[in-house]
Amino acid sequence: MNSDLKFYNFDTNEVSDCGQVLQIKLSNRHLGWSGIILEKGYSPYFYPSNVYTPYFYFALALEQDLNWKIETEQGLTPLRSSPGNIWINPPKTPFTHEINEECHFVILAIEERNFLDSCPLNIDGKSLQFLNNYNVVDETIKGIIELFLVEIKSGGQNGKAYTQNLLSLLSTYYIQNYSNYFDLQKKQISSSKFDQQQMEKLDLYISENIGTAILVEDLAELLHCSKFHFLREFKKFVGITPYQYLMKKRLEQSKHMLIKEGVTIATIAFELGFNDQAHFTKTFKSQFGLTPGQFLKDQN
């Protein structure tokens, strides 16, 4: 069967037909994984020219060594890949390849918004940068791709919550190891007078009082500082306001509560301190792109 992957010309944004040559033997298309494409197959050749994809794109080489060429600043450059090597390409990052021999692969492609929203790290407001990486040898990423593959072969028997956990694991690991996340974090923290111990103290307080009306004054008093000082240094350290941080914590907690059987949406809204169910539903959808009911349905 043909591939579901989309390629676009970087200059015109028009759809490219370079992916039509990909022959897919195994796919997740029948499992309804929103924003995720996983395909195992082969191609007799592949000539993408100045194209990009809307995905975080992981291509795992299989079966045999591959001799091909990639576009670099020096022009087309020879490259040799072995089974287990991974090519990683971020969204909207152009590439040009010349492959004149049969290649076998597993491709895991996750839509940009889905990938970033699945990461539990605090990346809001951060200018993350990602690189195009060839011949990556990374057993963690390889292992996650293989777990996705096993889930397809089992017919998705572990459910969408399991798939989402795999995606969360991949996005967290990738952002920590293949972006400037830690550089931004260090820069942000170095400009703040807060430290990690103080944040842990705040997190514990929020966790213990997550369903009550937590005021900025309460948090400032916890760290023995003025409200003005707290607001300024918190934003420097975390990158978002205390209100945004608290809301993010509540919404993440709500996802765990939704998965539990017998807990109604109205109960979750009440226990997490929302004004009412409508307020909770609106906030949840604004953060995650779907209502609590739709999220719960996707887990079944």
C-alpha positions as a printed Julia matrix, in Angstrom:
300×3 Matrix{Float64}:
   0.0    0.0    0.0
   1.0    3.64  -0.42
   2.4    5.81   2.33
   0.25   8.23   4.37
   3.2   10.58   4.85
   2.95  14.12   3.47
   5.89  15.93   1.88
   5.85  19.59   0.82
   8.09  21.68  -1.41
   9.97  24.06   0.88
   9.77  27.02  -1.54
   6.16  26.74  -2.7
   4.5   24.74   0.14
   2.87  22.63  -2.54
   2.45  18.9   -1.95
   5.37  16.85  -3.32
   4.87  13.43  -4.9
   8.29  12.15  -3.78
   6.67   9.85  -1.2
   4.61   7.91  -3.73
   7.49   5.53  -4.29
   7.4    4.33  -0.66
   5.9    0.84  -0.4
   4.32   0.17   3.01
   3.9   -3.35   4.39
   2.72  -2.44   7.9
   0.94   0.7    9.1
  -1.04   2.08  12.04
  -3.71   3.65   9.81
  -6.4    1.25  11.07
  -5.75   2.06  14.75
  -6.87   5.68  14.8
  -3.74   7.15  16.39
  -4.38  10.86  15.95
  -1.33  12.8   14.77
   0.9    9.7   14.62
   2.02   7.79  11.51
   4.11   4.65  11.82
   5.01   2.74   8.67
   7.3   -0.18   7.92
   8.27  -0.78   4.32
  10.81  -0.29   1.59
  11.55   1.83  -1.44
  13.41   0.95  -4.68
  14.79   4.53  -4.7
  13.96   7.9   -3.11
  14.6   11.39  -4.49
  13.13  14.06  -2.2
  14.35  17.46  -3.35
  14.11  20.52  -1.07
  11.08  19.16   0.75
   9.89  19.24   4.34
   7.32  17.43   6.46
   4.98  18.69   9.21
   6.28  15.99  11.55
   8.99  15.14  14.01
  10.31  12.43  11.7
  12.27   9.36  12.81
  13.44   6.92  10.11
  15.04   3.68  11.35
  17.21   1.83   8.81
  16.59  -1.92   8.47
  18.08  -5.09   6.96
  21.16  -3.87   5.06
  23.7   -1.08   4.65
  22.56   1.82   2.52
  24.75   4.05   0.36
  23.07   7.37  -0.4
  23.66  11.09  -0.73
  22.36  13.99   1.35
  22.35  17.72   0.66
  24.82  19.69   2.79
  26.49  23.08   2.49
  29.11  21.33   0.33
  26.47  19.93  -2.05
  25.42  16.28  -2.32
  27.53  14.36   0.18
  27.92  10.54   0.27
  26.58   8.81   3.37
  26.57   5.18   4.46
  23.92   4.0    6.92
  23.7    0.66   8.7
  20.7   -1.18  10.15
  19.77   0.48  13.44
  20.89   3.95  12.34
  18.22   6.64  12.7
  17.63   9.75  10.65
  15.85  12.45  12.68
  14.3   15.46  10.96
  12.32  18.22  12.74
   9.13  19.76  11.29
   9.47  22.26   8.45
  13.2   21.5    8.06
  14.06  21.03   4.35
  16.09  18.11   3.05
  17.32  16.71  -0.24
  18.32  13.07  -0.68
  19.49  10.88  -3.53
  18.94   7.15  -2.95
  19.61   4.9   -5.93
  19.24   1.53  -4.23
  16.53  -0.35  -2.37
  16.15   0.8    1.23
  14.15  -0.72   4.09
  12.83   1.35   6.95
  10.48   2.0    9.82
   9.26   5.6    9.87
   7.65   7.16  12.94
   6.21  10.61  12.19
   4.4   12.72  14.79
   2.65  15.98  13.96
   4.42  18.94  15.55
   1.64  20.14  17.87
   0.82  16.62  19.02
   4.49  15.94  19.78
   5.04  19.12  21.78
   1.74  18.89  23.66
   2.63  15.35  24.72
   5.8   16.51  26.47
   5.32  17.0   30.24
   8.34  19.32  30.47
   7.72  23.02  30.9
   8.42  24.17  27.34
   5.85  26.97  27.14
   7.42  30.14  25.82
  10.76  28.48  25.11
  12.36  28.98  21.69
  13.33  25.38  21.16
  15.67  24.58  18.28
  16.09  21.17  16.67
  18.65  19.83  14.21
  18.52  17.44  11.27
  20.52  14.41  12.47
  21.8   11.54  10.3
  23.11   8.13  11.36
  22.02   8.58  14.95
  22.77   5.55  17.13
  20.35   5.82  20.05
  19.01   2.69  21.71
  16.33   4.61  23.6
  14.71   6.09  20.49
  15.16   2.8   18.64
  13.5    0.96  21.53
  10.51   3.33  21.6
  10.03   2.95  17.82
  10.1   -0.82  18.25
   7.49  -0.62  21.04
   5.21   1.37  18.73
   5.78  -1.32  16.1
   4.89  -4.12  18.53
   1.7   -2.26  19.45
   0.67  -2.15  15.79
   1.33  -5.85  15.37
  -0.84  -6.56  18.43
  -3.71  -4.56  16.98
  -3.34  -1.81  19.55
  -4.23  -4.13  22.42
  -2.79  -1.86  25.12
  -5.07   1.03  24.22
  -4.57   4.7   23.47
  -3.36   5.55  26.97
  -0.36   3.26  26.4
   0.34   4.87  23.02
   0.13   8.31  24.59
   2.59   7.28  27.28
   5.05   6.1   24.62
   4.68   9.42  22.82
   5.2   11.34  26.06
   8.35   9.3   26.76
   9.71   9.94  23.25
   8.97  13.67  23.23
  10.55  14.15  26.67
  13.69  12.2   25.79
  14.07  13.84  22.38
  13.6   17.4   23.64
  16.07  16.84  26.48
  18.73  15.26  24.25
  18.27  16.75  20.77
  17.33  20.38  21.37
  18.6   23.45  23.19
  16.17  22.81  26.06
  18.79  22.55  28.82
  20.72  25.55  27.51
  17.55  27.64  27.72
  16.77  26.2   31.13
  20.21  27.06  32.49
  20.03  30.57  31.05
  16.6   31.08  32.53
  17.55  29.73  35.94
  20.82  31.68  36.1
  18.88  34.94  35.76
  16.55  34.06  38.65
  17.17  34.18  42.38
  15.0   31.1   42.85
  16.55  27.64  42.99
  15.34  24.08  42.4
  14.85  23.42  46.12
  12.41  26.33  46.35
  10.52  25.05  43.29
  10.25  21.62  44.85
   8.79  23.24  47.95
   6.23  25.06  45.79
   5.38  21.89  43.85
   4.75  19.98  47.07
   2.47  22.72  48.37
   0.56  22.85  45.07
   0.2   19.08  45.02
  -1.18  19.01  48.57
  -3.59  21.91  47.93
  -4.37  21.52  44.23
  -8.15  21.58  44.75
  -8.18  24.75  46.83
  -7.88  28.42  45.92
  -4.09  28.87  45.91
  -3.18  32.55  45.92
   0.07  34.15  44.81
   0.33  35.59  48.29
   0.3   32.05  49.73
   3.18  30.97  47.48
   5.19  34.11  48.18
   4.73  33.63  51.93
   5.88  30.03  51.59
   9.23  31.29  50.25
   9.34  34.26  52.68
   9.38  36.95  49.99
   7.14  39.76  48.77
   4.47  39.2   46.14
   6.35  41.46  43.7
   9.64  39.6   44.19
   7.9   36.24  43.89
   6.12  37.12  40.63
   9.29  38.49  39.04
  11.6   35.64  40.04
   9.04  32.89  39.39
   8.58  34.05  35.79
  12.35  34.15  35.3
  12.81  30.64  36.68
   9.82  28.85  35.15
   9.05  30.93  32.06
   5.32  31.32  32.78
   3.25  33.05  35.45
   2.26  31.28  38.69
  -1.37  31.2   37.5
  -0.38  29.51  34.21
   1.83  27.06  36.1
  -0.92  26.17  38.57
  -3.45  25.74  35.77
  -1.06  23.46  33.89
  -0.59  21.35  37.03
  -4.36  21.05  37.49
  -4.96  20.11  33.87
  -2.24  17.45  33.94
  -3.77  16.05  37.12
  -7.19  16.05  35.46
  -5.92  13.76  32.68
  -4.87  11.16  35.25
  -8.22  11.47  37.04
 -10.19  11.13  33.8
  -8.62   7.76  33.08
  -9.79   6.4   36.45
 -13.11   4.58  36.27
 -16.1    6.04  38.1
 -14.86   9.64  38.29
 -17.2   12.1   36.59
 -16.09  15.25  34.79
 -18.13  17.35  37.21
 -16.38  15.73  40.18
 -12.93  16.36  38.67
 -13.82  20.01  38.02
 -14.91  20.42  41.65
 -11.95  18.58  43.18
  -9.41  20.58  41.15
 -10.87  23.96  42.07
 -12.51  25.02  38.79
 -15.52  27.32  38.98
 -17.75  24.71  37.38
 -17.75  21.92  34.78
 -18.12  24.38  31.9
 -15.03  26.33  33.02
 -13.05  23.11  33.34
 -14.15  21.86  29.91
 -13.31  25.15  28.2
  -9.87  25.35  29.85
  -9.09  21.69  29.11
  -9.98  22.1   25.44
  -7.92  25.29  25.17
  -4.86  23.43  26.5
  -5.19  20.05  24.8
  -7.36  20.72  21.72
 -10.22  18.42  22.78
 -12.83  18.31  25.53
 -12.49  16.06  28.62
 -15.2   13.85  27.17
 -13.36  13.49  23.87
 -10.1   12.77  25.7
 -11.82  10.08  27.79
 -13.35   8.54  24.66
  -9.91   8.38  23.02
  -8.57   6.34  25.94
 -11.12   3.57  25.41
